[in-house]
Structures are given as C-alpha cells and as structure tokens.
Amino acid sequence: MNNFTTVLKIAPAFLLASTIMHAQTKDSVPQEKKIEEVVLIGYGKQKKSDLTGSITSVTAKDFNGGATSAGQLIQGKTPGVQITNNSGAPGSGTKIRIRGTSSLSGENSPLIVIDGVPQDFVGMNGVSDPLSLINPNDIETFDILKDASATAIYGNRASNGVILITTKKGTAGKFKVNFSTVTSVSTKMGKVDVLNAQEFRDFVNTYAPAGYKTKLGNANTDWQDQIYQAAWGTDNNVALSGGIKGLPYRLSLGYNEQNGIVKSNSFRRTSVGLNLNPKFFDNHLSVNVNAKGTFTDNRFVDGGVIKAATYFDPTQPIYSGNSNYGGYYEWLDSGSATGYNVNANSNPLGMINGVRDVSSVLRGLGNIQLDYKFHFLPDLHFNVNAGYDYTKSDGHKFKDARLRPGFEDKGSSNFYSMEKKNKLLETYFSYVKNISAINTGVDITAGYSYQDFNIYLPGAITYRGTGINSQDLDFKTRNTLISFYGRAIFTIANKYVISGSVRKDGSSRFFNGTRDNVWGVFPGVSLAWKLNEENFIKNISSISTLKLRAGWGKTGQQELPALNGNKPNNYPAFAAYNPSYQGAGYQFGNEFYFMFRPANYNPNLTWETTTTKNLGLDFGFNKNRITGSIDVFRKDTKDLLVYADEPAGGLSNASWQNVGDMKNEGIEGSITVIPVKNQNTTWEVSFNATHYKPVITKLKDRADESFNMEVGGIEGGSGNRIQAHAVGYAPNSFWVYQQVYDNNGKPVDGAFVDRNGDGVINTKDMYYYKSTTPDAILGFSTKVSHKNWDFALSARAVLGNYVYNNAASNSSLQSASTNEYLQNVFTTAPQYKFAVPQYKSDIYVENASFLRLDNINVGYNFGEIFTKGSNLKVYAMAQNVFVITKYSGVDPEVFGGIDNGYYQMPKIYSLGFNFQF
C-alpha cells in the first residue's frame, strides 16, 4: 500500500510555483472589462438572453460554503436538480438527479463534462465517489442543461441532463495570490432511537423466556456513543494567477483532510491544478491547457459498524475481561468452531479496530483545446480538443486475526487495484456571423467526437492465515463512442431565436456482431421569443426581461449497472465466453479450475430513448432586481433497459431487455429578488421549487395488471424486497400490506387489510403506497452584505418524502429470544408488540418530509491591512445546522428511501481565513 506523503505529492507544484513567481516581477497591462454574461451550451457558448433551452448557470459567488465535493457546491441552488449526499462519510460525494428519473435499471445520473472532457459513469475501487477527486475550490461555474433541446447535442448519454463544469482560469494582469484555510469540527446529528440499558432490561424481562433473561449483563453501554467522535478537518488552498508576457496562468494547490464522525474513518486529498490560456498569431489561435492532478488517501469504515452499534446489547460491557477476540466482549457459542455466535452482532468497537481498509488513488485529468480563427474568414473557427483522464487506485483491507472480523481466517489481507484510461479527441467547425442585411445572427457548429474508455482490474489477491488463499481473475474491458454532431442557431432581429441540433452516436456497447443497433440519432429543436424586445413591451420600463421558450428533443441511454463491483457491462449484446466466477470452478481430482462458459446476452438490445417537451418563461422586472423562470416539461422514455425474466431455453432465466415505457411530467420555477441595493448594503433572496411525477406506463408485453418487478432489498429474512416497479405507479413504489389498527389506534400484530375482499390475506392484498419520488423540492438562500460584513444562509425542504425505516421493521419481541443472544430494538418494538418482524407492513413507511438548514455563515472583510491591494477576510460557518422532520430515524434524507445503518450527515462548525495580495 503506497501512502504518499503530502510533501512528496505537492513538491513539484511548489517548484513550478516558485518559477512563476520569479518570472513575473511586473504587472502585465492591467485592464478591467465588463463581459456580457454568457452560458456554456456544449461545443460553444451563448448569451444568456438568447438561450432557447432550459439551462441554469451557477457561479462561484453563489456556491455553498464548506463543500468537500463538487455536488455540494450547488445543493439546493437551482430548480429541477436534486442533490443527495451518499452518506456522511468524508469523500462519499453525492447523487445528482435532474428532473427525477428517466430509467428503471439504467443510469439516472447526469453526464458530467469537466473543461470539455465528458466523464464516464463507472465507479472506482477505493473511491466512494469519483467526482470527489476534483477539488471544489478549483471550480468556477456549473452550467446545467436540463431539457432535451439543450442536451441532444450530447446524444446517447444525455437523457438525465448534462452538467458542464468549468474550472477557474488565469487572467492577464498583476500577479495575485489567494490563500484560504478552514478548520472544522464535525459532530453527529443524533442517535438511532433504540432502547437504553435499563429499558432493554425491562424489555427482556417482560417478553423473553427465562433462559434469555440470564443473558442480560450489568453494564450500561451506549454503543452509538462509543463509535462516534468529534472529528476535526482542515481545507487549505493557495492559488497563484496572473500573466507572464502574454501567458495568462493559474496554478492552484490544495490539501483537504477530513476525519469521519465514525472512529477510524478519514479522507485526505491533495490537489494540483494548472490552467494556461495563451493566444498566438495576432489572437487568431487561442490555446487552453487544463491539467488537474489529485492524490487521495482513504480509510473506510465497515458499514456494518453502525448497524452493530444500533443492535448490540446495551447491558454488555465493551471489554470481556480476557484476551479472547482482542479483549472485546463477543457473544459466545461453545458449539461453534470459532467459539463465537456466528448469528450474533459483532462488537462494534471490535469491528472498527479489527479491520483496516485503506486506499490510495491517483487521478490526472488534462486536455488541450486549440481554437483557430481563420485569417481569411475570421467568423469561421476550427476547434480541436484532446483530453486524457487517468485514474489508478490501490487498496488494502486487513483483518486482524485476534479480533472477530479476522478470527475465522486467522487474519487476512486483501490487495486490490484498478486502472482507468479514458481518451478524447473532438474537432468541430463553428461559424458565427451577424448578417446585417437580414438582421440575423447565425451560429453554426459541426463536429466529430471520439472517446475511448479502458478499464483494467488485476485479480484481487486475498491471503489468509489458514493458508487458503484466493485470487480473482483479471478483468479488462473497453468501450468506444464515435459521434457526429451539428447545431444551427439563428437570432432574428434580436427578438426570435431558433436553434436545432442533431447528434449521431455509434457505441460499441450494442455491437452484436453486426452494426444494426450500434448507431442512434438524437435531434433537438427549440425556439425563443424575446418579448421584451417587442415595441409593445419595450417601452414598459418595469419589464427588463420577458422571454418565452419552447423545446423538443430526443436523447439516449446506454449505461447499465456493473457486472460485479466496478466492472462495466460493456458487451450485453454480444455472444461471448467468459471465465467462471470464484466459487464456480470445476473439480479435477483435488483441484478446482476456472472454466469458460457462455455469457448471457441479448442481440436485440439497443438504446433507451427519452423524448422531452419543454415550455419556459424567463422574466426580469425593475432593472432585473426581480428575476426568475418557470418551466413545464414532459419526458417520455421508450425501450427501458431492464433485467427481466425470459422464456426457458436460453442461457439464463433472465437477461437485459428493452421492455416498457415511462413518462415524467413536472413543473419548476425560481425567483431571485434584490430588495436592497445601495453603496453600503446589498440584500439578495432566492427561492426555487420543483415538482415532477414519473409514472411507468408499460412493462413486459402480455403481462397482466398484477405483474411487477420487485426491487429495494432490505435487511431481515432472506431476499426480502420492499419496493417494486409496476404499471401506473411511480418507480420504486413501496409494495406493502395495509396495517390494521385497534380501536385505540394500536397496530394489530399480523393483521392486514383484505383489500380485495376474498377472505384471504396474501400478496394479492399488497398495494403500492408512496414512493421515493417527493411531491415537491424547495430551495431557499439569502445573502446580505453591509460595508465590510457579509451574511448568507441556504436551506432546503423536501415535501412528500417517504422512507422505509428498516431499523424499526427489524425490531420485534423476537429480538429478545432468538439464536442464543440478545439484540437491542427500536423503541417501537415494545409499543407495537409484534411477536415477529412484519417487514411488509406499511407502518414502517414513514413520512420523512423535512426542512434542513444546510449552511449559515458570517464574515468580516478587514480590507488592506497588510499592503496595498491585499485583502483579509475572516468567517465562521455552520453546516447541517438543523433538520425539522417527523421521521423517527436519525436523518430523513436517505437516497433510495431505505434507512438501514445509514452513515448520518454530520453537523460541521468551521472557522476560515481568506487572504489575497
């Protein structure tokens, strides 16, 4: 395991920084120029006032403070975009959804494009979220393309929207240094509502047989307090920018260290970024060089630790008083080969100290973009963009032989690694001309794109103290995407804007031996009418902006869930033979051998296709002191990619198929108001709201109305699932029994409503109750600056949010008398008095609507306290300040809607300094 030191990681960057500082001793020609606001639209840019599609831009001045991953910067900032934290573990990142879901089993995350380089959708071993490898402090803007008329230019990967991330660039001018440092402490939000030691004693003495009552201990241990800690963190960044003889540059160095609120969990990221933006040949050739490198060290904590702390008997001590299992108290079983009860929960502290799971990840992302303005025709540009994205991870998971996690194997060491190499080459011509004779602006783009994705996973090796070692097989795969695209935008009389685009994508993923399903065509068209430029409105001084937009487009989907871990399913349509998995070897004598076996495939597999219609209105009043937009949309997805049952006679009883359709209708809006704006004080208030309703309109052909596809696995029992896809309902609807209550409002054990009235309670009485789709998503932010003071806060609310409380459903009276150990229970267990768990009862599907104050900060700018042109700002910040909810769990915001040992979001308190000179 390579543990690079911070000094070794950033030493080359500091050498480069010293070279730049030495080279630039005098200011280049200083200039300040007001630039008209433009928005990236993919392979080009457009004035915000001329946009025809649904596109939102969020700049650095509006970012959330304290973000450790890119997604957190814009959480709650824009309508139609829901960003949910994967967990509270440092470096865990976020899940991003734009206007809900478009697929049942395919990818629902948007395409991310960083400085013109599209990212892949494949995870990385040893990394919770690949986007966490990018330093948020290097990001300048997010341009979010939401409707298909805007995203169609990205074709087969754009059904879930596109996010264009632009990093900060250098500007010609004086040499500038910006240094910021933040120190933070994180604490837990709360604890799972289980019984304390005395309550648990009462529970066991009331409901357990005599033999289990004797198992109670004399301790009073709060296991959740034992695994959580107050965790410190620091985030330090320095940026050097300026221009050396016409070479604008920006060099950034960053070091982020975050410790998790669960003991032993940590994340460290060292980053280096370099941007060069020179111009040559009398400004006819523009060059943009972007290079980013990150080094991360992670120490993960087993997700089972939180569940173990929830359920472990609070009457037992932390330590047993002897040296067995590292001295930690464990439930014993004299008949077991290991000596401990294999059915019982592990001691959570024994799990933390018995496993060391670490990884180091290196990522290099860079591209060079050349834009040549032809000398003989300056309106014609030729653009070349070449990029390379390299990621390498190495990990080691060690289990101590003395403690329960490694006791059975007498200790183990697992070594794993992964390597990704993504290449990009794009070329396009663009012609931008204002034809005064017809009072029309023309913007035409035509291009070609080649992107190649290569992944290699060496077979992971596991060494065991028993001598029974194992090694997985190597895995290597490749996916290639070739595209041709074009777009034309016509702006007529500065009033009417017409935009049309088309992209033809060829993907190796659907190669079946022929090219029948390899190519897909994705068109888009949109219109805008700038009403404020019409004479009947132009003279109304109170109206600054009034624009009507309409758009239509088709986009595609080719992403499938991984085969195993982070191994992408790149050949689902091609007949092939693959090696058998570990545990499926063929025995010859005393040896087991891997065999080649035919892989399941579907030669008819092709794209999902989503058609989107969008109607929008942009407005601005009182010199744009009041601005906003409203959009209504409908998305129709056909040929859904679903892993579904198939008739007998094939290689498997299920395969990937194009089955079913889905629609999603919604409305979103935002408004920003500046109530106060004068020389000393500015106050800005922003609010956004989103509502959408996805419904499955078709699944398998010839299936009856009772047909569904169960999803949403839960803990408890064997193979239990709590959600399902069904025609007429939202995806991931909870499929449950309706609980019966007595006259006092208490649930009746094992009694459910006979919904079909046939006198029998069976699966025909189950119904679809709520889903993971909320009724409304709201965002609010405000910022005030008064002289040298500034204040800001941001909050979010999610209404109609429902979560299945698996911790509660897994608790019953049975927990006090099963498998020769005692298991703590959720506080509802003694209230409901269910003899055994009722996993499918709708009583556990809880209203988890919430209001969360995400961020609040206050700062003071001391101005030029050191030298002329310098600046010092000090600020204090709190994150995840409070949550108002009726949900009985710790955190109501659980991605996927199933709460089972969720690593809660921490409360974070920070103090920061920002110094410029």
Beta strands, then each sheet from edge to edge (+ up, - down):
strand 1: 38-40
strand 2: 45-47
strand 3: 55-59
strand 4: 81-85
strand 5: 94-98
strand 6: 111-114
strand 7: 117-118
strand 8: 139-145
strand 9: 162-167
strand 10: 176-187
strand 11: 231-244
strand 12: 247-259
strand 13: 266-276
strand 14: 279-280
strand 15: 285-300
strand 16: 355-373
strand 17: 380-399
strand 18: 412-435
strand 19: 440-457
strand 20: 461-464
strand 21: 470-471
strand 22: 475-492
strand 23: 496-507
strand 24: 519-530
strand 25: 543-557
strand 26: 577-579
strand 27: 586-588
strand 28: 591-593
strand 29: 596-598
strand 30: 608-621
strand 31: 626-638
strand 32: 641-645
strand 33: 654-658
strand 34: 661-677
strand 35: 681-698
strand 36: 709-713
strand 37: 721-725
strand 38: 733-736
strand 39: 739-741
strand 40: 747-752
strand 41: 767-771
strand 42: 776-786
strand 43: 789-799
strand 44: 802-805
strand 45: 845-847
strand 46: 850-863
strand 47: 871-885
strand 48: 898-899
strand 49: 907-916
sheet 1: 1+ 2-
sheet 2: 3+ 8- 9+ 6+ 7-
sheet 3: 4+ 5-
sheet 4: 14+ 15- 13+ 12- 11+ 10- 49+ 47- 46+ 43- 42+ 35- 34+ 31- 30+ 25- 24+ 23- 22+ 19- 18+ 17- 16+
sheet 5: 14+ 15- 13+ 12- 11+ 10- 49+ 47- 46+ 43- 42+ 35- 34+ 31- 30+ 25- 24+ 23- 22+ 19- 18+ 20- 21+
sheet 6: 26+ 29-
sheet 7: 27+ 28-
sheet 8: 32+ 33-
sheet 9: 36+ 37- 38+ 41-
sheet 10: 39+ 40-
sheet 11: 45+ 44- 48-
end
